[in-house]
Amino acid sequence: MPTKFSDHAEFQLKKRRISLKLVLETVRNPQEIIPSFKNRRLRRKVSGGKILQVVTVTEGPRITIISGYYLRK
């Protein structure tokens, strides 16, 4: 499935020093997917002992990445 980064996502991921490669890996192979509001999905994966959460929305055949961040324990 084609994947696109929103401008907001690119800015926030760079600011948070989260690699785009790791985000794409989380989107394509999440350990958990949680439904959210406005038809969004929260995709989670443990990486380096932390949980990375990526917010996505599916628009037709494309997944748009809205944001990404590590969850606090």
Secondary structure by P-SEA (a helix, b strand, c coil): cbbbbcaaaaaaaaaacccaaaaaaaaacccbbbbbcccbbbbbbbcccbbbbbbbbbcccbbbbcccccccc
